[in-house]
Amino acid sequence: MTTPESCRHEYVKIYQRKLKGLDRRLVATRAYLPVGFKMADFGHLSEGSYCFCTKCRARLFPKRTNADRAQARLVAAAGKLAEMQADHAEEIVDDALEKATVAIAVEELEIDAVALDDLDEGGVGLPVEDEESL
């Protein structure tokens, strides 16, 4: 059996927030890490920066401990719970609106045929039955 080779993390991609135009964006930079490169050498990177190995895709910076991973899971779970509660509240409001809907009676218009003689140059002349009501 062959043992899996450990990656030396020579070629990496560093993602940093840089000012592009009017807003900040994550910009990827390819880099070569020489032998003997230490984690302390990533000290120049800002808080929102990341570094990944291009070969094994391991996260090199910032290193995450098990406590950090557990905290991230808790934050994600809390976000999902809040989203589910908001969805449930929307369903309750929708149900209440459906129950409170009042039937509105709408009269349909009767279609009258217009003869060719009734057409004016500007449009259709409508006969006025009761001029006093206008």
Backbone as a chain_set.jsonl record, in Angstrom:
{"seq": "MTTPESCRHEYVKIYQRKLKGLDRRLVATRAYLPVGFKMADFGHLSEGSYCFCTKCRARLFPKRTNADRAQARLVAAAGKLAEMQADHAEEIVDDALEKATVAIAVEELEIDAVALDDLDEGGVGLPVEDEESL", "coords": {"N": [[0.836, -1.177, 0.0], [0.367, 2.262, -0.653], [1.455, 5.206, 0.952], [-0.305, 8.184, 1.613], [0.898, 11.158, 0.164], [2.105, 13.954, 1.915], [1.06, 17.262, 1.573], [3.065, 20.019, 0.649], [2.292, 22.59, 0.575], [3.146, 24.599, -1.304], [2.283, 26.269, -3.424], [-0.053, 28.765, -3.249], [-3.244, 30.451, -2.846], [-4.065, 33.677, -2.051], [-6.552, 35.469, -0.573], [-7.605, 38.729, -0.36], [-9.136, 41.665, 0.982], [-9.556, 44.357, -1.059], [-9.548, 47.744, -2.178], [-11.623, 48.405, -4.768], [-12.679, 50.362, -7.215], [-15.517, 51.855, -6.015], [-16.081, 50.262, -3.864], [-15.138, 47.624, -1.546], [-13.584, 44.605, -2.457], [-13.067, 41.013, -2.541], [-9.954, 39.974, -3.529], [-8.06, 37.747, -5.409], [-4.785, 36.453, -5.093], [-2.058, 34.826, -6.476], [0.525, 32.909, -4.993], [3.84, 31.865, -4.028], [5.069, 29.792, -1.59], [7.997, 29.565, 0.126], [10.174, 26.89, 1.348], [10.114, 26.419, 4.812], [8.461, 28.431, 5.517], [6.447, 30.083, 7.845], [3.511, 30.135, 9.966], [3.361, 32.524, 11.306], [4.31, 34.267, 9.473], [2.172, 35.09, 8.005], [1.229, 37.302, 9.19], [0.923, 39.849, 8.132], [-1.453, 39.907, 6.81], [-4.843, 41.053, 6.665], [-7.839, 41.049, 8.774], [-10.023, 40.07, 7.279], [-8.883, 38.392, 5.41], [-7.858, 35.457, 3.547], [-6.148, 32.323, 3.081], [-5.414, 29.702, 0.924], [-4.283, 26.438, 0.026], [-3.375, 25.573, -3.273], [-3.133, 23.036, -4.259], [-3.982, 20.942, -2.398], [-6.11, 22.201, -1.313], [-6.296, 23.026, 1.32], [-7.043, 25.014, 4.175], [-4.985, 27.563, 5.051], [-4.656, 30.015, 6.291], [-6.926, 32.099, 8.0], [-6.067, 29.915, 10.637], [-8.345, 27.576, 11.899], [-9.692, 26.604, 14.949], [-11.141, 23.804, 16.738], [-13.005, 24.874, 18.486], [-13.597, 27.303, 17.243], [-14.844, 26.35, 14.93], [-17.079, 25.075, 16.041], [-18.355, 27.293, 17.145], [-18.987, 28.696, 14.794], [-20.809, 26.916, 13.669], [-22.882, 27.098, 15.55], [-23.661, 29.772, 15.21], [-24.585, 29.662, 12.562], [-26.716, 27.863, 12.888], [-28.369, 29.353, 14.59], [-29.047, 31.424, 12.875], [-30.529, 30.032, 10.932], [-32.651, 29.177, 12.519], [-33.85, 31.617, 13.227], [-34.66, 32.413, 10.693], [-36.524, 30.407, 10.087], [-38.454, 30.984, 12.031], [-39.28, 33.493, 11.15], [-40.395, 32.785, 8.674], [-42.503, 31.196, 9.59], [-44.023, 33.11, 10.943], [-44.808, 34.691, 8.78], [-46.473, 32.864, 7.458], [-48.569, 32.67, 9.323], [-49.596, 35.263, 9.219], [-50.411, 35.328, 6.535], [-52.418, 33.338, 6.564], [-54.269, 34.574, 8.273], [-54.97, 36.777, 6.744], [-56.213, 35.533, 4.576], [-58.487, 34.459, 5.807], [-59.769, 36.77, 6.575], [-60.564, 37.933, 4.263], [-62.874, 39.663, 2.295], [-65.674, 39.091, 0.283], [-65.961, 40.674, -2.767], [-68.299, 42.139, -4.793], [-68.446, 42.339, -8.25], [-69.617, 44.035, -10.994], [-70.252, 42.93, -14.243], [-69.375, 44.293, -17.387], [-71.575, 45.078, -20.027], [-71.377, 44.15, -23.38], [-71.71, 46.192, -26.095], [-72.547, 46.324, -29.456], [-71.081, 48.312, -31.959], [-72.182, 50.261, -34.529], [-71.126, 51.008, -37.883], [-71.975, 53.479, -38.679], [-72.138, 54.885, -36.301], [-69.616, 55.689, -35.623], [-67.38, 58.349, -35.035], [-65.068, 60.865, -36.212], [-63.087, 61.229, -34.246], [-63.473, 59.126, -32.482], [-65.601, 56.789, -30.786], [-68.924, 57.67, -30.596], [-70.852, 58.045, -27.777], [-74.117, 57.336, -26.836], [-76.06, 59.537, -24.88], [-78.234, 59.015, -22.349], [-79.477, 60.204, -20.124], [-79.173, 63.419, -19.563], [-79.299, 65.082, -17.415], [-78.224, 63.788, -15.216], [-75.525, 63.997, -15.466]], "CA": [[0.0, 0.0, 0.0], [1.122, 3.514, -0.697], [1.019, 6.195, 1.932], [-0.612, 9.447, 0.945], [1.929, 12.174, 0.327], [1.637, 15.172, 2.558], [1.235, 18.432, 0.72], [4.002, 20.987, 1.233], [1.645, 23.902, 0.472], [4.066, 25.529, -1.959], [1.538, 27.254, -4.207], [-1.258, 29.136, -2.512], [-4.023, 31.605, -3.279], [-4.348, 34.551, -0.926], [-7.707, 36.331, -0.829], [-7.571, 39.912, 0.487], [-10.087, 42.721, 0.636], [-8.877, 45.528, -1.604], [-10.435, 48.769, -2.688], [-11.82, 48.343, -6.22], [-13.736, 51.298, -7.541], [-16.098, 52.508, -4.845], [-16.306, 49.333, -2.76], [-14.062, 46.66, -1.299], [-13.861, 43.266, -2.976], [-12.03, 40.008, -2.298], [-9.103, 39.826, -4.702], [-7.194, 36.577, -5.264], [-3.4, 36.611, -5.517], [-1.307, 33.574, -6.409], [1.811, 33.097, -4.321], [4.691, 30.696, -3.803], [5.607, 29.803, -0.237], [9.248, 28.8, 0.184], [10.316, 25.944, 2.448], [10.42, 27.119, 6.047], [7.481, 29.492, 5.726], [5.72, 29.818, 9.087], [2.201, 30.766, 10.071], [3.564, 33.893, 11.768], [4.596, 35.088, 8.303], [0.902, 35.587, 7.483], [0.837, 38.391, 10.076], [0.618, 41.078, 7.396], [-2.803, 39.83, 6.241], [-5.876, 41.663, 7.496], [-8.788, 40.129, 9.395], [-10.895, 39.467, 6.282], [-8.082, 37.703, 4.395], [-7.805, 34.0, 3.623], [-5.098, 31.705, 2.283], [-5.7, 28.298, 0.669], [-3.335, 25.713, -0.826], [-4.013, 25.292, -4.553], [-3.066, 21.607, -4.556], [-4.836, 20.136, -1.512], [-7.211, 23.084, -0.92], [-6.338, 23.193, 2.775], [-7.072, 26.405, 4.622], [-3.756, 27.835, 5.771], [-4.826, 31.212, 7.116], [-6.588, 31.897, 9.411], [-6.294, 28.563, 11.138], [-9.547, 27.492, 12.721], [-9.669, 25.554, 15.96], [-12.432, 23.124, 16.878], [-13.916, 25.796, 19.155], [-14.055, 28.245, 16.22], [-15.778, 25.634, 14.06], [-18.319, 24.881, 16.802], [-19.003, 28.603, 17.242], [-19.546, 28.996, 13.471], [-21.998, 26.075, 13.52], [-23.93, 27.673, 16.398], [-24.145, 30.996, 14.566], [-25.369, 29.254, 11.395], [-27.962, 27.271, 13.377], [-29.203, 30.438, 15.097], [-29.57, 32.12, 11.702], [-31.577, 29.197, 10.335], [-33.792, 29.197, 13.432], [-34.508, 32.917, 13.071], [-35.309, 32.401, 9.377], [-37.709, 29.549, 10.191], [-39.452, 31.701, 12.812], [-39.819, 34.546, 10.288], [-41.267, 32.118, 7.71], [-43.706, 30.769, 10.312], [-44.808, 34.321, 11.199], [-45.42, 35.071, 7.501], [-47.571, 31.93, 7.211], [-49.673, 33.039, 10.209], [-50.189, 36.486, 8.677], [-51.104, 34.957, 5.301], [-53.648, 32.633, 6.943], [-55.197, 35.555, 8.824], [-55.466, 37.595, 5.638], [-57.14, 34.719, 3.788], [-59.732, 34.328, 6.551], [-60.398, 38.079, 6.685], [-60.894, 38.439, 2.938], [-64.294, 39.902, 2.08], [-66.024, 38.916, -1.123], [-66.34, 41.923, -3.401], [-69.123, 41.886, -5.976], [-68.044, 43.141, -9.394], [-70.56, 43.924, -12.094], [-69.612, 42.798, -15.536], [-69.841, 45.242, -18.387], [-72.235, 44.475, -21.18], [-70.736, 44.545, -24.621], [-72.629, 46.7, -27.106], [-71.95, 46.407, -30.784], [-71.079, 49.665, -32.503], [-72.368, 50.246, -35.98], [-70.172, 51.842, -38.603], [-72.542, 54.818, -38.74], [-71.971, 55.534, -35.005], [-68.222, 56.105, -35.429], [-67.007, 59.721, -35.376], [-63.65, 60.955, -36.599], [-62.23, 61.13, -33.066], [-63.699, 57.924, -31.698], [-66.959, 56.278, -30.763], [-69.861, 58.558, -29.919], [-71.72, 57.311, -26.868], [-75.408, 58.023, -26.651], [-76.314, 59.949, -23.509], [-79.641, 58.806, -22.096], [-79.993, 61.151, -19.138], [-78.198, 64.496, -19.508], [-79.397, 65.753, -16.114], [-77.411, 63.092, -14.216], [-74.128, 64.369, -15.629]], "C": [[0.882, 1.242, 0.0], [0.567, 4.467, 0.349], [0.735, 7.509, 1.21], [0.483, 10.482, 1.212], [1.335, 13.398, 1.008], [1.964, 16.353, 1.651], [2.175, 19.416, 1.415], [3.464, 22.413, 1.161], [2.572, 24.945, -0.146], [3.314, 26.644, -2.682], [0.202, 27.521, -3.528], [-1.985, 30.267, -3.233], [-4.373, 32.391, -2.03], [-5.486, 35.477, -1.342], [-7.671, 37.484, 0.168], [-8.638, 40.886, 0.036], [-9.291, 43.937, 0.177], [-9.908, 46.479, -2.164], [-10.458, 48.698, -4.205], [-12.967, 49.273, -6.561], [-14.228, 51.975, -6.276], [-16.326, 51.558, -3.678], [-15.131, 48.377, -2.627], [-14.485, 45.287, -1.781], [-12.738, 42.319, -2.569], [-11.263, 39.805, -3.598], [-8.151, 38.663, -4.444], [-5.805, 36.881, -5.821], [-2.721, 35.255, -5.405], [0.058, 33.846, -5.8], [2.533, 31.77, -4.202], [5.269, 30.82, -2.406], [6.885, 28.97, -0.209], [9.263, 27.843, 1.367], [10.72, 26.726, 3.693], [9.483, 28.275, 6.327], [6.643, 29.138, 6.941], [4.389, 30.562, 9.098], [2.333, 32.215, 10.541], [3.858, 34.83, 10.6], [3.325, 35.591, 7.625], [0.413, 36.789, 8.292], [0.449, 39.662, 9.351], [-0.799, 41.084, 6.82], [-3.827, 40.404, 7.204], [-6.86, 40.609, 7.991], [-9.66, 39.41, 8.372], [-10.159, 38.704, 5.203], [-8.065, 36.203, 4.644], [-6.656, 33.51, 2.762], [-5.398, 30.212, 2.176], [-4.613, 27.703, -0.202], [-4.049, 25.371, -2.13], [-4.035, 23.802, -4.858], [-4.045, 20.799, -3.707], [-6.04, 20.919, -0.992], [-7.368, 23.228, 0.597], [-6.342, 24.682, 3.116], [-5.847, 26.652, 5.484], [-3.873, 29.045, 6.692], [-6.253, 31.686, 7.001], [-6.904, 30.468, 9.817], [-7.507, 28.567, 12.045], [-9.41, 26.335, 13.693], [-11.047, 24.897, 16.007], [-13.455, 24.033, 17.553], [-14.468, 26.82, 18.152], [-15.082, 27.595, 15.304], [-17.123, 25.433, 14.758], [-19.082, 26.202, 16.924], [-19.651, 28.981, 15.914], [-20.803, 28.174, 13.226], [-23.166, 26.636, 14.336], [-24.518, 28.938, 15.773], [-25.01, 30.646, 13.36], [-26.716, 28.668, 11.822], [-28.902, 28.35, 13.902], [-29.81, 31.224, 13.935], [-30.689, 31.349, 11.033], [-32.832, 29.203, 11.2], [-34.557, 30.514, 13.295], [-35.249, 32.984, 11.737], [-36.582, 31.559, 9.406], [-38.815, 30.256, 10.974], [-40.086, 32.805, 11.979], [-40.764, 33.943, 9.251], [-42.582, 31.707, 8.364], [-44.601, 31.976, 10.588], [-45.495, 34.788, 9.917], [-46.602, 34.155, 7.172], [-48.784, 32.291, 8.068], [-50.373, 34.28, 9.676], [-50.963, 36.17, 7.4], [-52.419, 34.243, 5.598], [-54.69, 33.612, 7.469], [-55.785, 36.419, 7.718], [-56.467, 36.824, 4.782], [-58.484, 34.601, 4.483], [-60.489, 35.656, 6.59], [-60.81, 38.651, 5.33], [-62.401, 38.521, 2.774], [-64.567, 39.751, 0.598], [-66.523, 40.237, -1.676], [-67.103, 41.586, -4.666], [-68.711, 42.861, -7.076], [-69.063, 42.928, -10.498], [-69.791, 43.813, -13.398], [-70.214, 43.79, -16.512], [-70.515, 44.488, -19.52], [-71.589, 45.02, -22.441], [-71.817, 44.971, -25.605], [-71.901, 46.787, -28.429], [-72.084, 47.837, -31.291], [-71.207, 49.56, -34.005], [-71.373, 51.204, -36.622], [-70.663, 53.283, -38.688], [-72.305, 55.587, -37.436], [-70.562, 56.078, -34.769], [-68.026, 57.549, -35.858], [-65.56, 59.722, -35.827], [-62.744, 60.725, -35.402], [-62.425, 59.856, -32.285], [-65.14, 57.513, -31.775], [-67.825, 57.27, -30.008], [-70.8, 57.742, -29.055], [-73.026, 58.055, -26.703], [-75.636, 58.336, -25.172], [-77.813, 59.882, -23.28], [-80.215, 59.882, -21.176], [-78.954, 62.251, -18.952], [-78.222, 65.187, -18.154], [-78.519, 65.079, -15.067], [-75.942, 63.439, -14.327], [-73.905, 65.658, -14.911]], "O": [[1.975, 1.264, 0.567], [-0.639, 4.518, 0.592], [1.467, 7.891, 0.296], [0.93, 10.651, 2.347], [0.215, 13.817, 0.712], [3.033, 16.408, 1.043], [2.088, 19.618, 2.626], [4.113, 23.344, 1.637], [2.764, 26.028, 0.406], [3.665, 27.818, -2.565], [-0.572, 26.599, -3.27], [-1.429, 30.941, -4.101], [-4.91, 31.842, -1.068], [-5.387, 36.183, -2.345], [-7.702, 37.269, 1.38], [-9.002, 40.931, -1.14], [-8.466, 44.476, 0.916], [-10.997, 46.076, -2.571], [-9.434, 48.906, -4.857], [-14.116, 48.988, -6.223], [-13.45, 52.594, -5.551], [-16.726, 52.0, -2.601], [-14.247, 48.329, -3.482], [-15.613, 44.856, -1.541], [-11.616, 42.742, -2.289], [-11.85, 39.503, -4.637], [-7.512, 38.596, -3.394], [-5.669, 37.487, -6.883], [-2.797, 34.605, -4.363], [0.671, 34.882, -6.058], [1.928, 30.7, -4.265], [5.886, 31.83, -2.07], [6.842, 27.774, -0.496], [8.453, 27.972, 2.285], [11.581, 27.603, 3.623], [9.693, 29.025, 7.281], [6.175, 28.005, 7.058], [4.18, 31.501, 8.33], [1.492, 33.048, 10.202], [3.68, 36.043, 10.714], [3.405, 36.447, 6.744], [-0.712, 37.245, 8.091], [-0.287, 40.481, 9.901], [-1.294, 42.127, 6.392], [-3.694, 40.259, 8.419], [-6.734, 39.427, 7.669], [-10.006, 38.247, 8.577], [-10.749, 38.392, 4.168], [-8.229, 35.734, 5.77], [-6.235, 34.192, 1.827], [-5.608, 29.536, 3.183], [-4.075, 28.383, -1.076], [-5.197, 24.928, -2.108], [-4.871, 23.346, -5.638], [-4.855, 20.048, -4.25], [-6.895, 20.359, -0.306], [-8.459, 23.519, 1.088], [-5.722, 25.495, 2.43], [-5.684, 26.023, 6.53], [-3.252, 29.083, 7.755], [-6.766, 31.661, 5.882], [-7.9, 29.892, 9.381], [-7.672, 29.468, 12.868], [-9.057, 25.222, 13.304], [-11.997, 25.38, 15.39], [-14.642, 23.972, 17.233], [-15.648, 27.166, 18.197], [-16.08, 28.22, 14.944], [-18.178, 25.599, 14.146], [-20.309, 26.226, 16.818], [-20.753, 29.529, 15.904], [-21.764, 28.674, 12.641], [-24.305, 26.647, 13.869], [-25.731, 29.145, 15.804], [-26.055, 31.262, 13.152], [-27.739, 28.941, 11.196], [-30.11, 28.272, 13.682], [-30.965, 31.643, 14.009], [-31.687, 31.934, 10.613], [-33.948, 29.231, 10.68], [-35.787, 30.512, 13.253], [-36.341, 33.547, 11.66], [-37.598, 31.942, 8.826], [-39.989, 30.141, 10.622], [-41.29, 33.039, 12.077], [-41.817, 34.515, 8.969], [-43.65, 31.852, 7.768], [-45.823, 31.87, 10.477], [-46.642, 35.234, 9.96], [-47.622, 34.62, 6.662], [-49.915, 32.223, 7.587], [-51.602, 34.35, 9.678], [-52.06, 36.692, 7.202], [-53.429, 34.516, 4.95], [-55.872, 33.492, 7.145], [-56.968, 36.756, 7.753], [-57.454, 37.391, 4.314], [-59.522, 34.639, 3.822], [-61.719, 35.665, 6.634], [-61.354, 39.754, 5.27], [-63.121, 37.569, 3.075], [-63.797, 40.219, -0.241], [-67.422, 40.851, -1.101], [-66.615, 40.838, -5.513], [-68.637, 44.069, -6.848], [-69.344, 41.796, -10.892], [-68.805, 44.517, -13.62], [-71.408, 44.087, -16.467], [-70.081, 43.406, -19.917], [-71.296, 46.212, -22.542], [-72.727, 44.201, -25.912], [-70.771, 47.269, -28.501], [-73.104, 48.488, -31.064], [-70.439, 48.86, -34.666], [-70.847, 52.102, -35.964], [-69.855, 54.209, -38.76], [-72.273, 56.817, -37.454], [-70.337, 56.838, -33.827], [-68.465, 57.932, -36.942], [-64.903, 58.681, -35.82], [-61.71, 60.071, -35.545], [-61.569, 59.531, -31.462], [-65.835, 57.853, -32.732], [-67.487, 57.666, -28.892], [-71.475, 56.84, -29.551], [-73.04, 59.261, -26.46], [-75.422, 57.479, -24.315], [-78.579, 60.596, -23.926], [-81.303, 60.404, -21.419], [-77.957, 62.046, -18.259], [-77.237, 65.825, -17.782], [-78.103, 65.735, -14.112], [-75.181, 63.204, -13.389], [-72.789, 66.178, -14.907]]}, "num_chains": 1, "name": "protein.A"}
